[in-house]
Amino acid sequence: MAAGQRKLDIDQIGDVTVARFVDKKILDENNIQIIGNQLFGLVEEDGRKRIILDFTNVEYLSSAALGKLITMDKKVKAAGGKLRLCSIRPDIYEVFAITRLNKLFDIQDDQDAAMAGF
């Protein structure tokens, strides 16, 4: 994978994988496709089952990106794993609330809170 294509910073903390988004704005269809592929690869290729998606850097998120997150959630659950989201800005969280995705996803305030439940 080309260095310019890396859209996620991956950390392994015990048996939990923390994926931090690199981009501030996740709007571009091509970027969303790359992010989706990298996220799905964590489950499908690496067999990771405990995953935290850290939104600390994210300022904007398109609806297409939400679709990738929903697919990611299904893949993790199908693999018998758990997916948590953390550090989502209030204005982005509002989109999760309006679309009721805050009911689908396990959303925590920060990475420590997300780690605590695993």
N, CA and C of each residue as an Amber inpcrd file, in Angstrom:
protein
   354
   0.8510000  -1.1800000   0.0000000   0.0000000   0.0000000   0.0000000
   0.8940000   1.2400000   0.0000000   0.6150000   2.1860000  -0.8760000
   1.4220000   3.3950000  -0.9840000   1.2610000   4.2480000   0.2750000
   2.3370000   4.9020000   0.6670000   2.3030000   5.7190000   1.8850000
   1.2420000   6.8120000   1.7750000   1.0630000   7.3710000   0.5930000
   0.0840000   8.4280000   0.3840000  -1.3490000   7.9450000   0.5330000
  -1.5390000   6.6500000   0.4920000  -2.8850000   6.0800000   0.5650000
  -3.3060000   5.7590000   1.9920000  -2.3890000   5.8840000   2.9380000
  -2.7020000   5.4930000   4.3130000  -3.6680000   6.5000000   4.9200000
  -4.8300000   6.0280000   5.2860000  -5.8710000   6.8970000   5.8290000
  -6.1460000   6.6150000   7.2980000  -5.4970000   5.5890000   7.8340000
  -5.7060000   5.2070000   9.2270000  -4.3610000   5.0100000   9.9150000
  -4.2530000   5.4950000  11.1430000  -3.1180000   5.1560000  11.9920000
  -3.5880000   4.0130000  12.8790000  -2.8860000   2.9000000  12.8430000
  -3.3050000   1.7110000  13.5890000  -2.3790000   1.4940000  14.7840000
  -2.9760000   1.3710000  15.9580000  -2.2390000   1.0140000  17.1700000
  -2.8400000  -0.2710000  17.7230000  -1.9890000  -1.1010000  18.2940000
  -2.4600000  -2.3180000  18.9410000  -2.2050000  -2.1680000  20.4310000
  -3.2730000  -2.2170000  21.2270000  -3.1380000  -2.1080000  22.6760000
  -3.7180000  -3.3950000  23.2610000  -2.8380000  -4.3010000  23.6390000
  -3.2960000  -5.6230000  24.0670000  -3.9660000  -6.3000000  22.8880000
  -5.1990000  -6.7620000  23.0780000  -5.9070000  -7.4030000  21.9740000
  -6.9060000  -6.4510000  21.3130000  -6.7470000  -5.1500000  21.5850000
  -7.6470000  -4.1550000  21.0050000  -6.8910000  -3.3610000  19.9320000
  -7.5170000  -3.2280000  18.7820000  -6.9610000  -2.4400000  17.6860000
  -7.5970000  -1.0580000  17.7070000  -6.7490000  -0.0230000  17.7370000
  -7.2420000   1.3520000  17.6810000  -6.8860000   1.9200000  16.3140000
  -7.9220000   2.3010000  15.5660000  -7.7250000   2.9020000  14.2460000
  -8.0990000   4.3790000  14.3360000  -7.1090000   5.2390000  14.1160000
  -7.3340000   6.6820000  14.1860000  -7.3480000   7.2310000  12.7600000
  -8.3920000   7.9760000  12.4370000  -8.4920000   8.5510000  11.0950000
  -7.4400000   9.6410000  10.9340000  -6.7370000   9.6340000   9.7920000
  -5.6800000  10.5990000   9.5140000  -6.2770000  11.9130000   9.0060000
  -7.2660000  11.8250000   8.1220000  -7.8400000  13.0150000   7.4790000
  -8.8030000  13.7680000   8.3880000  -8.7980000  15.0940000   8.2540000
  -9.7610000  15.9270000   8.9830000 -11.1340000  15.8760000   8.3180000
 -11.1120000  15.7860000   6.9870000 -12.3660000  15.7920000   6.2330000
 -12.4860000  14.4840000   5.4630000 -13.5260000  13.7380000   5.7730000
 -13.7660000  12.4670000   5.0800000 -14.9860000  12.6870000   4.1910000
 -14.7190000  13.2620000   3.0200000 -15.7950000  13.6730000   2.1190000
 -15.6440000  13.0680000   0.7270000 -14.4140000  12.9620000   0.2800000
 -14.1150000  12.5280000  -1.0790000 -14.4060000  11.0410000  -1.2660000
 -15.1210000  10.7220000  -2.3210000 -15.5470000   9.3370000  -2.5700000
 -14.3530000   8.3770000  -2.6490000 -13.3030000   8.8110000  -3.3090000
 -12.1120000   7.9730000  -3.4480000 -11.4810000   7.6870000  -2.0820000
 -11.3520000   8.7320000  -1.2630000 -10.8040000   8.5530000   0.0890000
 -11.6780000   7.6270000   0.9200000 -12.9840000   7.7880000   0.7940000
 -13.9200000   6.9580000   1.5620000 -13.7620000   5.4940000   1.1650000
 -13.5530000   5.2560000  -0.1270000 -13.3390000   3.8860000  -0.6210000
 -12.0690000   3.2970000   0.0010000 -11.0040000   4.0870000   0.0210000
  -9.7260000   3.6320000   0.5920000  -9.8890000   3.3460000   2.0850000
 -10.5380000   4.2710000   2.7840000 -10.7710000   4.0850000   4.2260000
 -11.5790000   2.8090000   4.4620000 -12.6410000   2.6210000   3.6750000
 -13.4560000   1.4110000   3.7940000 -12.6280000   0.1580000   3.6200000
 -11.8050000   0.1410000   2.5760000 -10.9690000  -1.0350000   2.3100000
  -9.9940000  -1.2940000   3.4570000  -9.4190000  -0.2150000   4.0030000
  -8.4680000  -0.3880000   5.1060000  -9.1870000  -0.8810000   6.3610000
 -10.3770000  -0.3400000   6.6230000 -11.1480000  -0.8010000   7.7870000
 -11.5500000  -2.2620000   7.6320000 -12.0940000  -2.6040000   6.4640000
 -12.5630000  -3.9800000   6.2470000 -11.4020000  -4.9660000   6.3240000
 -10.2240000  -4.5240000   5.8710000  -9.0370000  -5.3710000   5.9150000
  -8.6510000  -5.7530000   7.3350000  -8.9160000  -4.8660000   8.2940000
  -8.6090000  -5.1710000   9.6990000  -9.3430000  -6.4310000  10.1390000
 -10.5790000  -6.5650000   9.6670000 -11.4090000  -7.7090000  10.0620000
 -11.1520000  -8.8960000   9.1330000 -11.2490000  -8.6450000   7.8330000
 -11.2120000  -9.7340000   6.8560000  -9.8190000 -10.3270000   6.6670000
  -8.7800000  -9.4790000   6.6510000  -7.4310000  -9.9790000   6.4050000
  -6.6540000 -10.2260000   7.6980000  -6.7980000  -9.3000000   8.6530000
  -6.0130000  -9.3960000   9.8870000  -6.7200000 -10.1720000  10.9900000
  -8.0290000 -10.4090000  10.8190000  -8.7750000 -11.1720000  11.8150000
  -8.9380000 -10.4620000  13.1450000  -8.9020000  -9.1380000  13.1200000
  -9.0500000  -8.3880000  14.3800000 -10.5130000  -8.3560000  14.7920000
 -10.7640000  -8.5250000  16.0750000 -12.1380000  -8.6270000  16.5630000
 -12.5430000  -7.4990000  17.5200000 -11.5850000  -6.8540000  18.1240000
 -11.8820000  -5.7520000  19.0550000 -11.2860000  -4.4860000  18.4610000
 -12.1630000  -3.6300000  17.9760000 -11.6920000  -2.4660000  17.2260000
 -12.3290000  -1.1830000  17.7630000 -11.4840000  -0.1780000  17.9520000
 -11.9470000   1.1630000  18.3100000 -11.6160000   2.0890000  17.1490000
 -12.6060000   2.8310000  16.6820000 -12.3730000   3.8510000  15.6620000
 -12.3240000   5.2050000  16.3740000 -11.1720000   5.8540000  16.2920000
 -10.9440000   7.1220000  16.9900000 -11.1140000   8.2810000  16.0070000
 -12.0860000   9.1460000  16.2940000 -12.4420000  10.2560000  15.4040000
 -11.8140000  11.5860000  15.8460000 -10.7670000  11.5520000  16.6720000
 -10.1570000  12.7730000  17.2040000  -9.8630000  13.8040000  16.1160000
  -9.3060000  13.3780000  14.9820000  -8.9010000  14.3100000  13.9170000
 -10.0400000  14.7370000  12.9980000 -11.1650000  14.0380000  13.0470000
 -12.2060000  14.2250000  12.0320000 -13.0810000  15.4490000  12.3250000
 -13.1270000  16.3570000  11.3420000 -13.9670000  17.5560000  11.4550000
 -15.2260000  17.4460000  10.5950000 -15.1120000  16.7390000   9.4850000
 -16.2530000  16.5590000   8.5830000 -16.3300000  15.1120000   8.1380000
 -17.5710000  14.6350000   8.0100000 -17.8020000  13.2370000   7.6420000
 -19.0020000  13.2000000   6.7060000 -18.8480000  12.6070000   5.5370000
 -19.9760000  12.5600000   4.5970000 -20.8790000  11.3690000   4.8930000
 -22.0630000  11.4080000   4.2970000 -23.0040000  10.3040000   4.5050000
 -22.4680000   9.0100000   3.8950000 -21.6760000   9.1210000   2.8390000
 -21.0740000   7.9180000   2.2410000 -20.1270000   7.2540000   3.2370000
 -19.4360000   8.0740000   4.0260000 -18.5420000   7.5200000   5.0490000
 -19.3490000   6.7790000   6.1120000 -20.5380000   7.2950000   6.4380000
 -21.4030000   6.6080000   7.4110000 -21.7670000   5.2180000   6.8960000
 -21.9960000   5.1080000   5.6020000 -22.3060000   3.8070000   4.9980000
 -21.1850000   2.8030000   5.2220000 -19.9320000   3.2630000   5.0820000
 -18.7770000   2.3790000   5.3200000 -18.7300000   1.9350000   6.7800000
 -19.0700000   2.8640000   7.6800000 -19.0550000   2.5200000   9.1070000
 -20.1100000   1.4670000   9.4270000 -21.2700000   1.5810000   8.7910000
 -22.3370000   0.5950000   9.0050000 -21.8910000  -0.7750000   8.5000000
 -21.2730000  -0.7990000   7.3200000 -20.7620000  -2.0600000   6.7680000
 -19.6870000  -2.6390000   7.6790000 -18.8110000  -1.7710000   8.1880000
 -17.7470000  -2.2150000   9.0960000 -18.3520000  -2.8600000  10.3440000
 -19.3880000  -2.2290000  10.8840000 -20.0570000  -2.7610000  12.0720000
 -20.6020000  -4.1660000  11.7920000 -21.2120000  -4.3450000  10.6290000
 -21.7590000  -5.6670000  10.2630000 -20.6550000  -6.7030000  10.1440000
 -19.5240000  -6.3190000   9.5420000 -18.4130000  -7.2570000   9.3660000
 -17.8220000  -7.6750000  10.7160000 -17.6700000  -6.7000000  11.6050000
 -17.1040000  -7.0050000  12.9280000 -18.0490000  -7.9260000  13.6970000
 -19.3360000  -7.6210000  13.6620000 -20.3090000  -8.4640000  14.3750000
 -20.3670000  -9.8620000  13.7700000 -20.2900000  -9.9550000  12.4490000
 -20.3120000 -11.2670000  11.7840000 -19.0990000 -12.1020000  12.1910000
 -17.9830000 -11.4230000  12.4970000 -16.7610000 -12.1200000  12.9110000
 -16.7640000 -12.4080000  14.4130000 -17.8690000 -12.0260000  15.0960000
 -17.9580000 -12.2570000  16.5330000 -17.1760000 -11.2420000  17.3500000
 -16.9370000 -10.0700000  16.7510000 -16.1470000  -9.0580000  17.4410000
 -16.9770000  -7.8900000  17.9230000 -16.2710000  -6.8590000  18.3890000
 -16.9070000  -5.6400000  18.8900000 -16.2530000  -4.4320000  18.2490000
 -17.0930000  -3.4640000  17.8900000 -16.6130000  -2.2110000  17.3260000
 -17.0900000  -1.0750000  18.2130000 -16.1690000  -0.1770000  18.5490000
 -16.5230000   1.0110000  19.3260000 -16.0170000   2.2320000  18.5920000
 -16.7270000   3.3460000  18.7440000 -16.3150000   4.6150000  18.1870000
 -16.0290000   5.5530000  19.3510000 -15.0590000   6.4530000  19.1890000
 -14.7800000   7.3970000  20.2680000 -14.2950000   8.7330000  19.7250000
 -14.3290000   9.7280000  20.6100000 -13.8220000  11.0770000  20.3270000
 -14.4910000  11.7180000  19.1150000 -15.8080000  11.5990000  19.0440000
 -16.5700000  12.1990000  17.9420000 -16.9830000  13.6120000  18.3550000
 -16.6910000  14.5840000  17.5100000 -17.0520000  15.9800000  17.7950000
 -18.5670000  16.1150000  17.9010000 -19.0400000  17.0580000  18.7380000
 -20.4950000  17.2250000  18.9270000 -21.2730000  17.4340000  17.6250000
 -20.7240000  18.2110000  16.6980000 -21.4620000  18.4560000  15.4520000
 -21.5430000  17.2020000  14.5840000 -20.5380000  16.3530000  14.6500000
 -20.6050000  15.0800000  13.9120000 -21.5090000  14.1010000  14.6600000
 -21.4370000  14.1030000  15.9730000 -22.2990000  13.2160000  16.7700000
 -23.7670000  13.5050000  16.4770000 -24.0680000  14.7760000  16.2320000
 -25.4410000  15.1750000  15.9200000 -25.9690000  14.3970000  14.7060000
 -25.1040000  14.1880000  13.7190000 -25.4920000  13.4150000  12.5330000
 -25.7910000  11.9640000  12.9330000 -24.9720000  11.4070000  13.8120000
 -25.2230000  10.0440000  14.3030000 -26.5700000   9.9940000  15.0270000
 -26.8710000  11.0410000  15.8130000 -28.1220000  11.0760000  16.5740000
 -29.3300000  11.2210000  15.6390000 -29.2360000  12.1200000  14.6670000
 -30.3490000  12.3600000  13.7370000 -30.6700000  11.0890000  12.9470000
 -29.6180000  10.3780000  12.5370000 -29.8040000   9.1630000  11.7320000
 -30.0190000   7.9220000  12.6010000 -30.0430000   8.1330000  13.9120000
 -30.1950000   7.0600000  14.9060000 -29.0310000   6.0640000  14.9040000
 -27.9240000   6.4410000  14.2860000 -26.7610000   5.5580000  14.2870000
 -26.0990000   5.5250000  15.6640000 -26.4270000   6.5030000  16.5030000
 -25.9100000   6.4600000  17.8730000 -26.5020000   5.2770000  18.6390000
 -27.6090000   4.7150000  18.1310000 -28.2060000   3.5100000  18.7390000
 -27.5120000   2.2430000  18.2240000 -27.0330000   2.3020000  16.9650000
 -26.3550000   1.1490000  16.3610000 -24.9410000   1.0040000  16.9200000
 -24.2230000   2.1180000  16.9610000 -22.8200000   2.0750000  17.3650000
 -22.6550000   2.2680000  18.8690000 -21.6150000   1.6550000  19.3980000
 -21.2080000   1.8760000  20.7780000 -20.2470000   3.0660000  20.7390000
 -20.7390000   4.2480000  21.1240000 -19.9460000   5.4740000  21.0270000
 -19.5300000   5.9210000  22.4280000 -18.2250000   6.1020000  22.6020000
 -17.6730000   6.5270000  23.8910000 -17.0270000   7.9040000  23.7480000
 -16.8810000   8.6090000  24.8790000 -16.3240000   9.9680000  24.8550000
 -14.8840000   9.9990000  24.3800000 -14.0760000   9.0530000  24.8590000
 -12.6610000   9.0630000  24.4920000 -12.1260000   7.6320000  24.4460000
 -10.8570000   7.5270000  24.0630000 -10.2630000   6.2080000  23.8740000
 -10.2110000   5.4120000  25.1750000  -9.9390000   6.0750000  26.2930000
  -9.8960000   5.3740000  27.5850000 -11.2400000   4.7400000  27.9170000
 -12.3240000   5.5080000  27.6900000 -13.6660000   4.9820000  27.9620000
 -13.9780000   3.8140000  27.0300000 -13.5470000   3.9180000  25.7730000
 -13.7840000   2.8470000  24.8040000 -13.0110000   1.5890000  25.1980000
 -11.7850000   1.7600000  25.6780000 -10.9610000   0.6180000  26.0910000
 -11.5520000  -0.0760000  27.3200000 -12.1520000   0.7120000  28.2030000
 -12.6270000   0.1920000  29.4870000 -13.6500000  -0.9330000  29.3140000
 -14.4650000  -0.8640000  28.3030000 -15.5210000  -1.8610000  28.1240000
 -15.0410000  -3.1840000  27.5500000 -13.8540000  -3.2070000  26.9680000
 -13.3440000  -4.4560000  26.3880000 -12.8180000  -5.2890000  27.5090000
